[in-house]
Amino acid sequence: MSDQSFDYVIIGAGSAGCVLANRLTEDPKVNVCLVEAGPRDKSPLIHMPAGFIRMLFHPTYNWMFMTSPEVNMKDRPTFVPRGRTLGGSSSINGMIYMRGHRRDFDEWAELGNNGWGYDDLLPYFRKAEHNENFKDGKVHGQGGPLNVKYLESPNKMNHVFMEAATSLQRRPIPDFNAGDNEGFGIFQVTIKDGKRSSAANAYLKPIMKRPNLTIMTGVQVNRILLENGRAAGIEFKQGGETRRIAARREVILSAGAIQSPQVLMLSGIGNSEELSKHGIAVQHSLPGVGANLQEHISAPVHFMSPRSTSYGISLASLPKIAWNFIKYGFGRKGLLGNNIVESGGFIRTKPGLDRPDIQQIFVPTHQGKPGQLLAWGHGYRVTCVVVRPKSKGTVGLSSGNVGDPPKVHFNFFSDPDGEDMETLVRGLKDARRVLAAPAFDHYRGAAVWPPDSVQTDGQYRDFIREFSSTVFHPVGTCKMGRDDMAVVDDRLRVRGLSGLRVVDASIMPTITTGNTNAPTIAIAEKAADMIKADARSQTEARTA
Ligand SMILES: Cc1cc2nc3c(=O)[nH]c(=O)nc-3n(C[C@H](O)[C@H](O)[C@H](O)COP(=O)(O)OP(=O)(O)OC[C@H]3O[C@@H](n4cnc5c(N)ncnc54)[C@H](O)[C@@H]3O)c2cc1C
């Protein structure tokens, strides 16, 4: 017996879930229940862009998963932060707005996914966006919910980085988001009036009062209920009781690339072997659930600095920090309204590539230890990211209980030709060249990573195994496609079932060349249109 029923039940109020909740409730005749495991996004640190430093490790708003030991990284488990609040990961992310390269989406279409090429997705990138700087209308959007802009006052060190890149004849790029992102520049960010433009702030807050939208927080869905091959609703525990909500039209799973496969598997949908290991009865065999996990892997080139120009905590910077708290408190201005990861570039590290294979993110802070964003002292680094990785991992279960974290294994550097590792070696060598340019002479202190002793390719590889880390862009675990390992079709319907879609970063068949929030939001915008169109044609078929 169900306690309540809705036309659509959306699991997860992250980047994708917030978009869907907004678009589907545009029709007042349709009602929607949005169910989120985390709490409301109340902390001011979520909304203040520089609060990103804290959100990366905030146990209330971040699931803070760890992988199993990564065999090619000296058996180190790696950190997998994921948002756990309204807005999901867009409420804890670095706010870089990066759509990716046009080839990324054309490749999805070439894999047989009709309607997913760059030209098909461009209208949805535009629909989502309100761009404060680009008003051409052809590439960028005006009037959309997601605010995109250049920071008014990025940290000065970003300009030093740009000067260094230019001195090496790197191509300055006027716009990273026009289809080809090769080049160097200041990033566009998802910030509005000094506040994070999370999916919750952009899509949910303005429509919270719609009578046809119910938002439940603090509710972790145990499983999707199946009846005769159709998703009939969801089940969760509340106050020690098992509760159910029925979906009259569809259940839409938007729990992200780590937890969407978890929820499917807990519902008996997935790889039979994996399910039986945990005593879960197979309802629908789909071997691809949790497979095809892709993630960007990175390693840093990092220097200390004798100057206090970069962001950092030091006696010299304390008055500046105090002043910036006042400035932010009285008008959301100053450095606390900045997102810390403010410039960078994309390069091709060898001939013959059709798009960049490395992203370099310039971070004007001293890292302290790998994975940290800010520590006592001043420094700067370039994080080199392999943006077209070939290695693939898996998301599995650690038990049949939704309260236990899923088992994540990225399987980094496992591609048979070793290309991921060699790409990162080339990327690090290139970043070292940029940071050795005269523009940095005034700021350069001791090398932290890689230490000066790292010179040969073998030493680089060893350094990478020890110091590489993720940049928090997992995708692909419920991939869209036509082959046996595909989980959803190109209308994002779970193959072989009815009334169930997956809409989030997990449906990407291949990872995009850059950060993954903007493409996830565009996916959800497109999915909303497809869901509405399918509902219309079902009604027409019934009345015909
Ligand atoms: C620290 C960090 C930094 C990043 N930086 C950037 C950046 O600068 N730029 C960029 O473009 N991208 C960035 N990303 C990536 C980007 O934010 C994500 O790709 C994007 O938000 C993914 O959206 P999603 O909808 O797939 O999942 P999410 O936004 O993660 O949403 C999933 C939601 O589902 C909820 N949920 C999970 N399981 C259940 C359940 N069983 N029941 C109910 N609810 C559930 C979760 O709590 C979460 O709210 C970053 C990510 C992180 C974590």
The ligand as an SDF file (V2000), in Angstrom:
LIG
                    3D

 53 58  0  0  0  0  0  0  0  0999 V2000
   33.7140   18.6030   -4.9860 C   0  0  0  0  0  0  0  0  0  0  0  0
   33.1960   18.6730   -6.3920 C   0  0  0  0  0  0  0  0  0  0  0  0
   33.6750   19.6570   -7.2590 C   0  0  0  0  0  0  0  0  0  0  0  0
   33.1830   19.7380   -8.5660 C   0  0  0  0  0  0  0  0  0  0  0  0
   33.5350   20.8060   -9.3450 N   0  0  0  0  0  0  0  0  0  0  0  0
   32.8950   21.0030  -10.5280 C   0  0  0  0  0  0  0  0  0  0  0  0
   33.0670   22.2140  -11.2550 C   0  0  0  0  0  0  0  0  0  0  0  0
   33.7710   23.1400  -10.8330 O   0  0  0  0  0  0  0  0  0  0  0  0
   32.4010   22.3540  -12.4430 N   0  0  0  0  0  0  0  0  0  0  0  0
   31.6040   21.3570  -12.9500 C   0  0  0  0  0  0  0  0  0  0  0  0
   31.0770   21.5180  -14.0500 O   0  0  0  0  0  0  0  0  0  0  0  0
   31.4340   20.2000  -12.2700 N   0  0  0  0  0  0  0  0  0  0  0  0
   32.0090   20.0210  -11.0590 C   0  0  0  0  0  0  0  0  0  0  0  0
   31.7520   18.8970  -10.3250 N   0  0  0  0  0  0  0  0  0  0  0  0
   30.8820   17.8480  -10.9200 C   0  0  0  0  0  0  0  0  0  0  0  0
   29.3940   18.2020  -10.9880 C   0  0  0  0  0  0  0  0  0  0  0  0
   28.9970   18.9530   -9.8630 O   0  0  0  0  0  0  0  0  0  0  0  0
   28.5920   16.9040  -11.1210 C   0  0  0  0  0  0  0  0  0  0  0  0
   28.9750   16.2410  -12.3050 O   0  0  0  0  0  0  0  0  0  0  0  0
   27.0830   17.1220  -11.1900 C   0  0  0  0  0  0  0  0  0  0  0  0
   26.6360   17.9060  -10.1150 O   0  0  0  0  0  0  0  0  0  0  0  0
   26.3910   15.7440  -11.1720 C   0  0  0  0  0  0  0  0  0  0  0  0
   24.9950   15.9200  -11.1340 O   0  0  0  0  0  0  0  0  0  0  0  0
   24.0230   14.6750  -10.9150 P   0  0  0  0  0  0  0  0  0  0  0  0
   22.6540   15.1940  -11.0280 O   0  0  0  0  0  0  0  0  0  0  0  0
   24.4520   13.5660  -11.7790 O   0  0  0  0  0  0  0  0  0  0  0  0
   24.3030   14.1710   -9.4020 O   0  0  0  0  0  0  0  0  0  0  0  0
   24.3060   14.9670   -8.0380 P   0  0  0  0  0  0  0  0  0  0  0  0
   24.2830   16.4350   -8.2820 O   0  0  0  0  0  0  0  0  0  0  0  0
   25.4250   14.4180   -7.2320 O   0  0  0  0  0  0  0  0  0  0  0  0
   22.9030   14.6050   -7.3790 O   0  0  0  0  0  0  0  0  0  0  0  0
   22.5520   13.3620   -6.8360 C   0  0  0  0  0  0  0  0  0  0  0  0
   21.6050   13.6230   -5.6550 C   0  0  0  0  0  0  0  0  0  0  0  0
   20.9480   12.4100   -5.3140 O   0  0  0  0  0  0  0  0  0  0  0  0
   20.8830   12.2840   -3.8960 C   0  0  0  0  0  0  0  0  0  0  0  0
   20.7350   10.8560   -3.5950 N   0  0  0  0  0  0  0  0  0  0  0  0
   21.6550    9.8820   -3.7670 C   0  0  0  0  0  0  0  0  0  0  0  0
   21.1360    8.6910   -3.4150 N   0  0  0  0  0  0  0  0  0  0  0  0
   19.8490    8.9150   -3.0210 C   0  0  0  0  0  0  0  0  0  0  0  0
   18.8110    8.0770   -2.5600 C   0  0  0  0  0  0  0  0  0  0  0  0
   18.9640    6.7460   -2.4120 N   0  0  0  0  0  0  0  0  0  0  0  0
   17.6080    8.6400   -2.2100 N   0  0  0  0  0  0  0  0  0  0  0  0
   17.4190    9.9820   -2.3460 C   0  0  0  0  0  0  0  0  0  0  0  0
   18.3990   10.8320   -2.7980 N   0  0  0  0  0  0  0  0  0  0  0  0
   19.5940   10.2960   -3.1410 C   0  0  0  0  0  0  0  0  0  0  0  0
   22.2060   12.8950   -3.4520 C   0  0  0  0  0  0  0  0  0  0  0  0
   22.1720   13.2450   -2.0820 O   0  0  0  0  0  0  0  0  0  0  0  0
   22.3370   14.0900   -4.3900 C   0  0  0  0  0  0  0  0  0  0  0  0
   21.7120   15.2310   -3.8630 O   0  0  0  0  0  0  0  0  0  0  0  0
   32.2410   18.7730   -9.0220 C   0  0  0  0  0  0  0  0  0  0  0  0
   31.7660   17.7860   -8.1600 C   0  0  0  0  0  0  0  0  0  0  0  0
   32.2260   17.7290   -6.8540 C   0  0  0  0  0  0  0  0  0  0  0  0
   31.6730   16.6710   -5.9350 C   0  0  0  0  0  0  0  0  0  0  0  0
  1  2  1  0
  2  3  1  0
  2 52  2  0
  3  4  2  0
  4  5  1  0
  4 50  1  0
  5  6  2  0
  6  7  1  0
  6 13  1  0
  7  8  2  0
  7  9  1  0
  9 10  1  0
 10 11  2  0
 10 12  1  0
 12 13  2  0
 13 14  1  0
 14 15  1  0
 14 50  1  0
 15 16  1  0
 16 17  1  0
 16 18  1  0
 18 19  1  0
 18 20  1  0
 20 21  1  0
 20 22  1  0
 22 23  1  0
 23 24  1  0
 24 25  2  0
 24 26  1  0
 24 27  1  0
 27 28  1  0
 28 29  2  0
 28 30  1  0
 28 31  1  0
 31 32  1  0
 32 33  1  0
 33 34  1  0
 33 48  1  0
 34 35  1  0
 35 36  1  0
 35 46  1  0
 36 37  1  0
 36 45  1  0
 37 38  2  0
 38 39  1  0
 39 40  1  0
 39 45  2  0
 40 41  1  0
 40 42  2  0
 42 43  1  0
 43 44  2  0
 44 45  1  0
 46 47  1  0
 46 48  1  0
 48 49  1  0
 50 51  2  0
 51 52  1  0
 52 53  1  0
M  END
$$$$
